[in-house]
Amino acid sequence: MPFPVHPKSTALQDHLGAVHIVKYNTTGQYILSGGFDKQIRLWNPNTSRLVKTYSGHGYEVLDIAVSFDNSKFVSCGGDRTIYVWDVTTGTTVRRFSGHIARVNSVDFNFDASVVASASFDSSVRLWDLRAPSAKPIQILDDAKDSVSTVQITNTQIITGSVDEYVRVYDLRMGELQEDYIGHPVTSVRDSTDGAYFLVSSLDNTIRLIDKSNGSLLQSFTGHKNAEYRIRSCFGDNDIYAISGSEDSIIYVWEVLSGRIVHELKGGNSDAVVTCIDYNPKKAQMVSGTTDGKIQVWDTD
């Protein structure tokens, strides 16, 4: 099956410095980006128009998550602070602090009542948006090094850490499952059906892990990822695994076979493609690089 995204791309206005995160909203109509310049930008990917800029972070923006109803988003970064924003007004609804080092990753639960934040301080903190208190309702401190990524599903919290573990916290059973990857983890993405997850690590390898028993289902290689935090994702209903690379290429693998089916030039020759996201509603994706470029890859 041919990869549906065309190699022709549309460039959006550059960030000043590296782009650390690009993220579609749940309908795929808008893109949020954040980077070294402390700015968060809202884009219309179909018109390439900059819709709004959100300013507030004192240091670089490292991650963004959008609520399911698209009314708000949460961001984090080098200033150790978590901001919850109203998309329309551009104002901050809540602000949380308590981490003692940069915050690498954030996510909402399904109804956006709780935010999880993962930090360089080796902890994951949970914040209740309904409570007046700005203190965390729970701290997960099982990691022994920087927690690079966090994702909340309906029943689990999934984290990846530089200590080379993926940890799955089962919220119903109150249990913790630890899967040893053997290399620092930069990205974890849960599958649509929740049966497995995609793990990027600093050994030039992406792994597909069976969540039920921690077994390796597939490995994806050919890209370069030994130094930078590079995010991978699924594409086209989990048919493909997609990742940026330190050689400026976007690599696409077929999940079942593990073979590379497409390569896209994602940036200048000295740029790293750090982040990528696939449109949840159609064959389109977005990428960001260390030289500030954002590109939308479409079927046209």
Solvent accessible surface area in square Angstrom, and as a share of the most:
residue,aa,sasa,rsa
1,M,145,0.65
2,P,117,0.73
3,F,17,0.07
4,P,48,0.30
5,V,3,0.02
6,H,81,0.36
7,P,74,0.47
8,K,138,0.58
9,S,37,0.24
10,T,65,0.38
11,A,71,0.55
12,L,7,0.04
13,Q,103,0.46
14,D,63,0.33
15,H,4,0.02
16,L,139,0.69
17,G,32,0.30
18,A,18,0.14
19,V,0,0.00
20,H,38,0.17
21,I,3,0.02
22,V,1,0.01
23,K,43,0.18
24,Y,9,0.04
25,N,17,0.08
26,T,44,0.26
27,T,52,0.30
28,G,4,0.04
29,Q,103,0.46
30,Y,76,0.29
31,I,0,0.00
32,L,4,0.02
33,S,0,0.00
34,G,0,0.00
35,G,0,0.00
36,F,121,0.50
37,D,22,0.12
38,K,90,0.38
39,Q,46,0.20
40,I,0,0.00
41,R,23,0.08
42,L,15,0.07
43,W,1,0.00
44,N,29,0.15
45,P,6,0.04
46,N,88,0.45
47,T,88,0.51
48,S,41,0.26
49,R,136,0.50
50,L,58,0.29
51,V,51,0.29
52,K,65,0.27
53,T,63,0.36
54,Y,2,0.01
55,S,73,0.47
56,G,43,0.41
57,H,10,0.05
58,G,40,0.38
59,Y,138,0.52
60,E,49,0.22
61,V,0,0.00
62,L,13,0.07
63,D,5,0.03
64,I,0,0.00
65,A,5,0.04
66,V,23,0.13
67,S,1,0.00
68,F,123,0.51
69,D,98,0.51
70,N,34,0.18
71,S,52,0.34
72,K,45,0.19
73,F,0,0.00
74,V,0,0.00
75,S,0,0.00
76,C,0,0.00
77,G,0,0.00
78,G,22,0.21
79,D,25,0.13
80,R,119,0.44
81,T,18,0.10
82,I,0,0.00
83,Y,14,0.05
84,V,0,0.00
85,W,4,0.01
86,D,41,0.21
87,V,26,0.15
88,T,110,0.64
89,T,86,0.50
90,G,21,0.21
91,T,79,0.46
92,T,48,0.28
93,V,83,0.47
94,R,50,0.18
95,R,140,0.51
96,F,1,0.00
97,S,74,0.48
98,G,34,0.33
99,H,8,0.04
100,I,132,0.67
101,A,21,0.16
102,R,101,0.37
103,V,0,0.00
104,N,7,0.03
105,S,2,0.01
106,V,4,0.02
107,D,27,0.14
108,F,11,0.04
109,N,36,0.19
110,F,128,0.53
111,D,96,0.49
112,A,8,0.06
113,S,10,0.06
114,V,24,0.14
115,V,0,0.00
116,A,0,0.00
117,S,0,0.00
118,A,0,0.00
119,S,0,0.00
120,F,98,0.41
121,D,31,0.16
122,S,28,0.18
123,S,7,0.05
124,V,3,0.02
125,R,38,0.14
126,L,13,0.06
127,W,0,0.00
128,D,23,0.12
129,L,27,0.13
130,R,175,0.64
131,A,31,0.24
132,P,136,0.85
133,S,57,0.37
134,A,53,0.41
135,K,155,0.66
136,P,37,0.23
137,I,99,0.50
138,Q,96,0.42
139,I,80,0.41
140,L,17,0.09
141,D,104,0.54
142,D,48,0.25
143,A,11,0.09
144,K,161,0.68
145,D,60,0.31
146,S,4,0.03
147,V,2,0.01
148,S,8,0.05
149,T,13,0.08
150,V,9,0.05
151,Q,43,0.19
152,I,19,0.10
153,T,30,0.18
154,N,125,0.64
155,T,38,0.22
156,Q,29,0.13
157,I,4,0.02
158,I,1,0.01
159,T,5,0.03
160,G,0,0.00
161,S,1,0.00
162,V,56,0.32
163,D,25,0.13
164,E,43,0.19
165,Y,69,0.26
166,V,0,0.00
167,R,6,0.02
168,V,4,0.02
169,Y,25,0.09
170,D,26,0.13
171,L,95,0.47
172,R,177,0.65
173,M,128,0.57
174,G,72,0.70
175,E,101,0.45
176,L,68,0.34
177,Q,57,0.25
178,E,83,0.37
179,D,17,0.09
180,Y,137,0.52
181,I,18,0.09
182,G,22,0.21
183,H,69,0.31
184,P,33,0.21
185,V,1,0.00
186,T,8,0.05
187,S,6,0.04
188,V,8,0.04
189,R,61,0.22
190,D,18,0.09
191,S,6,0.04
192,T,118,0.68
193,D,104,0.54
194,G,28,0.27
195,A,50,0.39
196,Y,45,0.17
197,F,0,0.00
198,L,0,0.00
199,V,0,0.00
200,S,1,0.01
201,S,0,0.00
202,L,48,0.24
203,D,32,0.17
204,N,61,0.32
205,T,17,0.10
206,I,0,0.00
207,R,38,0.14
208,L,9,0.04
209,I,8,0.04
210,D,30,0.16
211,K,15,0.06
212,S,95,0.61
213,N,106,0.54
214,G,25,0.24
215,S,48,0.31
216,L,98,0.49
217,L,84,0.42
218,Q,43,0.19
219,S,43,0.28
220,F,0,0.00
221,T,73,0.42
222,G,47,0.46
223,H,6,0.03
224,K,114,0.48
225,N,1,0.01
226,A,52,0.40
227,E,138,0.62
228,Y,97,0.37
229,R,61,0.22
230,I,1,0.00
231,R,24,0.09
232,S,0,0.00
233,C,0,0.00
234,F,18,0.08
235,G,2,0.02
236,D,40,0.21
237,N,135,0.69
238,D,22,0.11
239,I,57,0.29
240,Y,1,0.00
241,A,0,0.00
242,I,0,0.00
243,S,1,0.01
244,G,0,0.00
245,S,0,0.00
246,E,39,0.18
247,D,38,0.20
248,S,0,0.00
249,I,31,0.16
250,I,0,0.00
251,Y,15,0.06
252,V,0,0.00
253,W,0,0.00
254,E,30,0.14
255,V,11,0.06
256,L,161,0.80
257,S,58,0.37
258,G,16,0.16
259,R,130,0.47
260,I,61,0.31
261,V,34,0.20
262,H,50,0.22
263,E,100,0.45
264,L,3,0.02
265,K,108,0.46
266,G,0,0.00
267,G,9,0.09
268,N,74,0.38
269,S,97,0.63
270,D,126,0.65
271,A,2,0.01
272,V,10,0.05
273,V,0,0.00
274,T,8,0.05
275,C,0,0.00
276,I,2,0.01
277,D,9,0.05
278,Y,24,0.09
279,N,3,0.02
280,P,76,0.48
281,K,141,0.60
282,K,94,0.40
283,A,23,0.18
284,Q,0,0.00
285,M,0,0.00
286,V,0,0.00
287,S,1,0.00
288,G,0,0.00
289,T,1,0.00
290,T,37,0.21
291,D,50,0.26
292,G,0,0.00
293,K,61,0.26
294,I,0,0.00
295,Q,24,0.11
296,V,2,0.01
297,W,5,0.02
298,D,31,0.16
299,T,67,0.39
300,D,134,0.69
